Amino acid sequence: MDRRVVEKRLAETEQQLAGGQRQIAEQREAIALLERSGRPADHAKYLLAGLQLLQAARREGRNRLLKELAKNTR
């Protein structure tokens, strides 16, 4: 794959990771608020688990792109 394409995808992935971290933090705050108010948080926890899975997939994608870049620099 062309190095510029990999670099662009890596930059996009890094932005997605940062956004995902914000979403995860916000979801954790929502869960805490629900629990403090005595309301059920099961659905919010389910959504958090989904966000965490998505974030893990993004990290895997970033790692693949980093390996691709390392391969192209040799």
C-alpha positions as CSV (number, residue, x, y, z in Angstrom):
1,M,0.0,0.0,0.0
2,D,1.2,3.5,-0.8
3,R,2.9,5.1,2.3
4,R,0.8,8.3,1.9
5,V,-2.4,6.3,2.0
6,V,-1.3,4.4,5.1
7,E,-0.3,7.7,6.8
8,K,-3.7,9.2,6.0
9,R,-5.5,6.2,7.3
10,L,-3.4,6.2,10.4
11,A,-4.2,9.8,11.1
12,E,-7.9,9.1,10.6
13,T,-7.7,6.1,12.9
14,E,-5.9,8.2,15.6
15,Q,-8.8,10.7,15.4
16,Q,-11.3,8.0,15.7
17,L,-9.5,6.6,18.7
18,A,-9.5,10.0,20.4
19,G,-13.2,10.4,19.7
20,G,-13.8,6.9,21.0
21,Q,-12.0,7.7,24.3
22,R,-14.2,10.7,24.7
23,Q,-17.3,8.6,24.1
24,I,-16.2,6.0,26.5
25,A,-15.6,8.6,29.2
26,E,-19.0,10.2,28.6
27,Q,-20.7,6.8,28.8
28,R,-18.9,6.0,32.1
29,E,-20.1,9.3,33.4
30,A,-23.7,8.5,32.3
31,I,-23.5,5.2,34.1
32,A,-22.3,6.8,37.3
33,L,-25.0,9.4,37.1
34,L,-27.7,6.7,36.6
35,E,-26.3,4.6,39.4
36,R,-26.1,7.6,41.8
37,S,-29.7,8.4,41.1
38,G,-30.8,4.8,41.7
39,R,-31.9,4.3,38.1
40,P,-31.1,1.2,36.0
41,A,-27.8,1.4,34.1
42,D,-27.9,-2.0,32.3
43,H,-28.5,-0.5,28.9
44,A,-25.8,2.2,29.4
45,K,-23.4,-0.6,30.4
46,Y,-24.3,-2.6,27.3
47,L,-23.6,0.5,25.2
48,L,-20.3,1.0,27.0
49,A,-19.3,-2.6,26.2
50,G,-20.0,-1.9,22.5
51,L,-17.9,1.2,22.5
52,Q,-15.1,-0.6,24.2
53,L,-15.2,-3.4,21.5
54,L,-15.2,-0.8,18.8
55,Q,-12.2,0.9,20.4
56,A,-10.3,-2.4,20.6
57,A,-11.0,-2.9,16.8
58,R,-9.7,0.6,16.1
59,R,-6.5,-0.1,18.1
60,E,-6.0,-3.3,16.1
61,G,-6.4,-1.4,12.9
62,R,-3.9,1.2,14.1
63,N,-1.4,-1.5,15.0
64,R,-1.8,-3.0,11.5
65,L,-1.2,0.4,9.9
66,L,1.9,1.0,12.1
67,K,3.2,-2.4,11.0
68,E,2.6,-1.5,7.4
69,L,4.5,1.8,7.8
70,A,7.4,0.0,9.5
71,K,7.5,-2.5,6.6
72,N,7.5,0.4,4.1
73,T,10.5,2.1,5.8
74,R,12.8,-0.8,5.5
